[in-house]
Amino acid sequence: MKKVLLFVALVATIGFASCTNKQAEAEKARQDSLKEVARLDSIAAVEKAKADSIAAVAAVAAADSLAKAAEQATAKVK
């Protein structure tokens, strides 16, 4: 009878230990996932800022070239 009770206690202890370990692993996996999402969001924000900056520079360059073309056209008319 003592062996049966000892075996049941051993199984219960192993069960609790394995559940705790699985919970810790699941929490670590969740934290790692959140860190990866934050990293990808940061990269996306930087890429968007770069694209916006390039678009702004292109718009200014296009406006400048349009203004120069207009100046040249009016100079030829005069």
Salt bridges, closest charged atoms under 4 A:
GLU27 OE2 - ARG30 NH2 3.00
ASP32 OD2 - LYS28 NZ 3.05
GLU36 OE2 - ARG39 NH2 2.75
GLU47 OE2 - LYS50 NZ 3.64
ASP52 OD2 - LYS48 NZ 2.93
